[in-house]
Amino acid sequence: MSECIRAVLASVMAPSSQGNGLAEVALVTGASRGIGLSIAEALLREGMAVAVNGRDEARLAQTAARLERDHPGRVLALPFDVRDLAAQREAVARVERELGRLDLFVANAGIGVFGPVDQLEPEQWSRVIDTNLTGVFYGFKAAVPALLRTRGMIVTIASLAGVNFFAGGAAYNASKFGLVGFTQAAMLDLRERGVRVSTILPGSVATGFGGAEVTEADAWKIQPEDIAATVLYLYRMPHRTLPSKVEIRPTQPRRG
């Protein structure tokens, strides 16, 4: 990692003098771009402090620096791979130490590898499952103790691929079907203890997922800010009420 990147990360990872006075704090994984970035931006506009995570340290540094300019003192950059349980635990510890508490954990980080099952390599399978499913389990292990202290909330970003299978989606479908089941079981485990858990299942989202370029032709799709608005809606629901699973589809999906 270059000294320039280290300097940018250091500037947004430093403890905030305002942090401990903030009422609400969120941690969003996979927040360097796309859905995660839109969620972070929406929460910051609501006045929350937000810890943003990503694997690509250079991209995370650029994203966090821009967010910090718009929301000084309320951004914490946390570069780590969600497949690393120790790193997730350390990230939550830093959030509590430097921002004072944790109220909302958004498990958004995810990847997709697609192709016929007989052509899928074991490494590809493991990478998808370990990121999209085991990585979320690790996030729960790290975040739940902090959220029990604040009666906070967890939102996982699943997919309609978690309830609808398709050819070429063996690994991705398995990870998202698993994530939906995992999140709903965790919701039953935690709600009596004061932690709300919900999952969002988006359809086609204009994020450039898989390396595709977002163009005007994607205007019919769900936009990342729509998912962000849903996260905020879930979080702002009265604590007595829990929409535990939300499916979101484009109003007019492209045909053919």
VMD Tcl script that draws the C-alpha trace (Angstrom):
set ca {
  {0.00 0.00 0.00}
  {1.41 3.38 -1.01}
  {2.26 6.09 1.51}
  {-0.38 8.31 -0.09}
  {-3.10 5.73 0.56}
  {-1.84 5.19 4.09}
  {-2.07 8.92 4.74}
  {-5.65 9.14 3.47}
  {-6.71 6.11 5.50}
  {-5.04 7.51 8.60}
  {-6.93 10.76 8.25}
  {-10.34 9.08 8.16}
  {-9.49 6.30 10.59}
  {-8.35 8.62 13.35}
  {-10.53 8.88 16.46}
  {-13.15 11.61 16.20}
  {-13.42 14.22 18.89}
  {-17.16 14.30 18.19}
  {-17.64 10.54 18.03}
  {-18.52 9.73 21.60}
  {-21.22 12.37 21.63}
  {-23.11 10.99 18.65}
  {-26.43 9.33 19.38}
  {-26.27 6.57 16.75}
  {-23.47 4.66 15.07}
  {-23.56 2.23 12.13}
  {-21.11 -0.20 10.55}
  {-21.64 -1.03 6.87}
  {-19.63 -3.74 5.13}
  {-18.89 -3.53 1.42}
  {-19.34 0.24 1.53}
  {-16.68 1.38 -0.95}
  {-19.23 1.56 -3.76}
  {-22.67 0.49 -4.94}
  {-25.38 -0.40 -2.45}
  {-23.09 -0.18 0.59}
  {-21.91 3.30 -0.31}
  {-25.48 4.52 -0.83}
  {-26.45 3.09 2.57}
  {-23.51 4.84 4.24}
  {-24.41 8.14 2.57}
  {-28.05 7.89 3.64}
  {-27.13 7.14 7.26}
  {-24.65 10.01 7.35}
  {-27.31 12.38 6.04}
  {-29.44 11.24 8.98}
  {-26.75 12.45 11.35}
  {-25.30 9.06 12.25}
  {-21.62 8.25 12.49}
  {-20.75 5.50 10.02}
  {-17.88 3.03 9.90}
  {-17.35 1.99 6.28}
  {-15.67 -1.25 5.28}
  {-14.08 -2.56 2.11}
  {-11.39 -5.01 1.02}
  {-9.76 -2.69 -1.51}
  {-7.84 -0.26 0.69}
  {-7.21 2.25 -2.11}
  {-10.87 2.45 -3.09}
  {-11.95 2.57 0.56}
  {-9.52 5.41 1.23}
  {-10.94 7.45 -1.65}
  {-14.53 6.76 -0.62}
  {-13.95 7.52 3.05}
  {-12.07 10.73 2.27}
  {-14.98 12.00 0.17}
  {-17.51 11.08 2.86}
  {-15.35 12.75 5.50}
  {-15.29 15.98 3.51}
  {-19.08 16.05 3.43}
  {-19.55 14.75 7.00}
  {-16.48 15.73 9.03}
  {-15.81 13.77 12.19}
  {-18.41 11.09 11.48}
  {-16.60 8.62 9.21}
  {-14.38 5.72 10.23}
  {-12.63 3.62 7.56}
  {-12.18 -0.06 8.37}
  {-10.38 -2.07 5.69}
  {-10.84 -5.82 6.24}
  {-12.04 -8.97 4.53}
  {-15.35 -10.23 5.94}
  {-13.98 -13.78 5.70}
  {-11.67 -12.93 8.62}
  {-13.49 -13.32 11.97}
  {-10.67 -11.77 13.99}
  {-10.67 -8.72 11.71}
  {-14.42 -8.31 12.11}
  {-14.13 -8.49 15.89}
  {-11.35 -5.93 15.90}
  {-13.43 -3.66 13.64}
  {-16.37 -3.70 16.05}
  {-14.01 -3.07 18.95}
  {-12.64 -0.02 17.12}
  {-16.14 1.25 16.41}
  {-17.02 1.09 20.10}
  {-13.69 2.51 21.15}
  {-13.58 5.41 18.69}
  {-17.26 6.15 18.03}
  {-18.61 5.13 21.42}
  {-21.20 2.48 20.54}
  {-22.80 0.43 17.77}
  {-26.50 0.73 16.93}
  {-26.79 -0.66 13.41}
  {-24.82 -3.34 11.55}
  {-25.47 -3.65 7.80}
  {-24.03 -6.84 6.33}
  {-23.81 -5.84 2.68}
  {-20.50 -7.20 1.39}
  {-20.99 -9.83 -1.28}
  {-19.61 -11.26 -4.51}
  {-20.97 -13.27 -7.43}
  {-19.42 -16.03 -9.52}
  {-21.66 -17.51 -12.19}
  {-21.48 -20.49 -14.52}
  {-22.67 -24.06 -15.01}
  {-22.21 -26.17 -11.90}
  {-19.90 -28.63 -13.65}
  {-17.59 -25.76 -14.62}
  {-17.57 -24.13 -11.19}
  {-14.19 -24.47 -9.49}
  {-14.01 -25.40 -5.78}
  {-12.11 -22.16 -5.09}
  {-14.90 -20.13 -6.70}
  {-17.55 -21.97 -4.68}
  {-15.67 -21.42 -1.42}
  {-15.04 -17.74 -2.15}
  {-18.74 -17.05 -2.75}
  {-19.99 -19.04 0.25}
  {-17.28 -17.73 2.56}
  {-17.99 -14.11 1.61}
  {-21.76 -14.06 1.21}
  {-22.73 -16.46 3.99}
  {-19.92 -17.28 6.40}
  {-18.78 -13.65 6.31}
  {-22.21 -12.57 7.53}
  {-22.12 -15.19 10.31}
  {-18.75 -13.76 11.34}
  {-20.29 -10.28 11.30}
  {-23.02 -11.43 13.68}
  {-20.45 -13.04 15.97}
  {-18.54 -9.76 16.08}
  {-21.44 -7.30 16.29}
  {-24.10 -8.95 18.44}
  {-22.44 -8.32 21.83}
  {-22.23 -4.58 21.04}
  {-25.79 -4.51 19.71}
  {-27.14 -6.22 22.80}
  {-25.79 -3.28 24.77}
  {-27.67 -0.74 22.63}
  {-30.74 -2.81 21.65}
  {-29.61 -2.24 18.11}
  {-30.39 -3.71 14.71}
  {-28.84 -5.87 12.00}
  {-29.84 -5.67 8.34}
  {-28.48 -8.19 5.87}
  {-28.53 -7.52 2.14}
  {-29.59 -10.75 0.49}
  {-31.15 -11.04 -2.99}
  {-34.19 -12.37 -4.79}
  {-31.67 -15.01 -5.86}
  {-32.19 -16.24 -2.30}
  {-35.74 -17.33 -3.13}
  {-35.53 -17.83 -6.93}
  {-32.94 -20.13 -8.48}
  {-31.55 -19.79 -12.01}
  {-29.18 -21.62 -14.33}
  {-25.58 -20.68 -13.74}
  {-26.30 -19.50 -10.21}
  {-25.37 -22.57 -8.16}
  {-22.86 -20.85 -5.88}
  {-24.64 -17.50 -5.73}
  {-28.08 -19.09 -5.18}
  {-26.67 -21.34 -2.45}
  {-25.09 -18.38 -0.66}
  {-28.20 -16.21 -0.83}
  {-30.70 -18.98 -0.03}
  {-28.47 -19.72 2.95}
  {-28.28 -16.05 3.92}
  {-32.06 -15.67 3.92}
  {-32.49 -18.75 6.11}
  {-29.64 -17.76 8.40}
  {-30.97 -14.23 8.89}
  {-34.51 -15.38 9.66}
  {-33.26 -17.94 12.19}
  {-31.01 -15.30 13.77}
  {-33.99 -12.93 13.95}
  {-35.84 -15.51 16.07}
  {-32.77 -16.00 18.26}
  {-32.20 -12.31 18.96}
  {-35.55 -10.51 18.99}
  {-36.43 -11.59 22.54}
  {-33.10 -10.11 23.64}
  {-33.84 -6.71 22.13}
  {-31.88 -6.91 18.85}
  {-33.95 -6.59 15.70}
  {-32.80 -8.47 12.59}
  {-34.11 -8.01 9.07}
  {-33.07 -8.94 5.56}
  {-33.61 -7.14 2.26}
  {-33.96 -9.16 -0.93}
  {-33.41 -6.86 -3.93}
  {-34.01 -7.81 -7.52}
  {-31.99 -6.19 -10.31}
  {-30.02 -3.23 -8.92}
  {-28.06 -0.74 -11.05}
  {-24.70 -1.17 -9.33}
  {-22.34 -2.56 -11.94}
  {-22.27 -5.84 -9.97}
  {-19.84 -8.25 -11.55}
  {-17.92 -5.51 -13.34}
  {-20.69 -4.35 -15.68}
  {-20.88 -0.64 -16.47}
  {-24.00 1.20 -15.33}
  {-25.62 3.12 -18.20}
  {-28.92 4.83 -18.99}
  {-30.18 1.43 -20.08}
  {-30.21 0.46 -16.39}
  {-32.73 3.15 -15.46}
  {-35.50 0.55 -15.14}
  {-33.60 -1.21 -12.34}
  {-33.73 -0.58 -8.61}
  {-31.24 2.14 -7.75}
  {-28.77 1.80 -4.85}
  {-30.38 4.74 -3.07}
  {-33.67 2.81 -3.06}
  {-32.06 0.05 -1.01}
  {-30.52 2.68 1.28}
  {-33.96 4.20 1.85}
  {-35.28 0.76 2.77}
  {-32.51 0.23 5.33}
  {-33.30 3.58 6.89}
  {-37.03 2.80 6.87}
  {-36.40 -0.50 8.69}
  {-34.10 1.12 11.22}
  {-36.55 3.93 11.97}
  {-39.50 1.59 12.54}
  {-40.74 1.61 16.15}
  {-38.83 -0.98 18.15}
  {-42.06 -2.89 18.78}
  {-42.44 -3.60 15.03}
  {-40.14 -5.78 12.92}
  {-40.48 -6.23 9.14}
  {-38.19 -9.26 9.14}
  {-37.93 -9.84 5.38}
  {-38.42 -7.31 2.59}
  {-38.50 -8.27 -1.10}
  {-37.87 -5.43 -3.56}
  {-38.46 -5.63 -7.30}
  {-38.29 -3.20 -10.21}
  {-41.78 -1.86 -10.88}
  {-41.45 -2.46 -14.62}
  {-38.80 -5.10 -15.25}
  {-37.24 -5.31 -18.67}
  {-38.80 -8.05 -20.80}
  {-37.01 -10.44 -23.11}
}
mol new
graphics top color blue
foreach p $ca { graphics top sphere $p radius 0.5 }
foreach p [lrange $ca 0 end-1] q [lrange $ca 1 end] { graphics top cylinder $p $q radius 0.2 }
display resetview
